[in-house]
Amino acid sequence: MLKRFLVLAALALFALPAAALGSGSTAASASCKAQLKAIGAANFYSASMYKSFGACVSKASHLTAAQRQALLSAEKQCHGEQLSLGVTAFDAKYDTKQQHGKQGTTSNSFGKCVSARASA
């Protein structure tokens, strides 16, 4: 009887952290699905954002719910701005060469926009 109790207690100790990890990754996965839907696959899988869906989930699992919501809001704002300005004007606005006089590429313009808005 004591052995059964100890085995059940040990299983409960291992199951509790696993359940906590599972709920965080579920929220992170849902957040990434919302991001993908909001900004489109082209921006989501760009060099300035995520290489894979798993990379998004990994990053989002370390954020609080408020931080995930702020990131999603910033991505939506940048996507809207990119659509309204056009790709060329959007890249020119957030391009590293034009803003800082350094060598850079326009491939990171969406990420720079999100970073600026999420930290503001």
N, C-alpha and C positions, 0 to 999 in steps of 0.2 A: 504494500500500500504506500509506503514512504517512497519507494523507488518511482512509482507511477506519479506521485505528486511532484517529485523533483524533476522528472522528465517533462511533465506538463508545464512546470514553472520555467524551465529552461527554454522550452519552445515559445512560451509567451514572451519571454525577454527578447528572443530573436525576431518574433513576429511584429512586435511593436515598432522597432526602427524601420523594418521593411515596409510596414503600412504607411509610416510617415514619409518615407522616400517616394512611395508610389503616388501619394496624393500631390506631392510637389511636382513630380514629372507630368502628371495628368494636367495640372493647371498650366504648366509650361508648354505642354503640347497644344493645349487649347489656345493659348496666347499666340503661339507660332502659326497655328491654322488661321487665326484672325488676322495676323500680320500678312500672311501670304495672300489671303483674300482681299485685304484692303489695298495693298500696294502692287499686286500682280507678280507673276513669276519672274518677269524680266528684272525687276528691281530687287526682289527677294533673293534670287540666286546670283546677283551681280558680285563683282569682286569686292565692292565696298560693304556688302552686307553678310551673306552666309554662303558657305560652300555647299552645305547640305541642310536638309531639314533637321537632322540630328544635331548639327552645330548650333542651330537656333534653340532647340530644346535644352541643350547643355548650358548655353548662356542664360536663357530665361529661367532655368531652375535655380540659379543663384540670385535672382532678383526678387524683391518683394512684389506683392500684387500692385501696389501703387507705382512702383518703378516700371513694371510691365505695361501698365496702362499709360504712363507718361511716354514710354517708348512707342507704343502703338499710335498714340495721338500725334507725336512728332512725325512718324512715318506717313500718316494720313495727310498731314499738312504739307509735307515735302512732296508727296505724290501729287497732290492737288496743284501745288505751285509748279511742278515739273510739267503737268498737263497744260496749265494756263500759259506758261512762258514759252513752252517748246523746249526740246532737248538742248538745242544749241545755246539759247539764252540762259537756260538753267545751268548748263555746264560752265558758261562764261561767268555767271554770278558766283559759283562756288569753286571755281578752278583755282588750284594752288599757284599756278604761274601768274595769274593776274592779280591775285590778292596779296601775295607775299613776295613776288619777284623771284621765286625759286623754281627750279626745274620740277615739273610735276606733270600729271596726266589728268584728264577730265574723268577718268573712270571712277574716281572716288567722290565725285560731286554729290551724289545722293547720300552717301555716308556722312559727308561733312555737314550737309543740311540737317540730317537727323541728329547728329551730335550737337550741333549748335542749338537746335530747338529743344532737345531733351534736357540739356543742361541749363537752359534759361528758366 
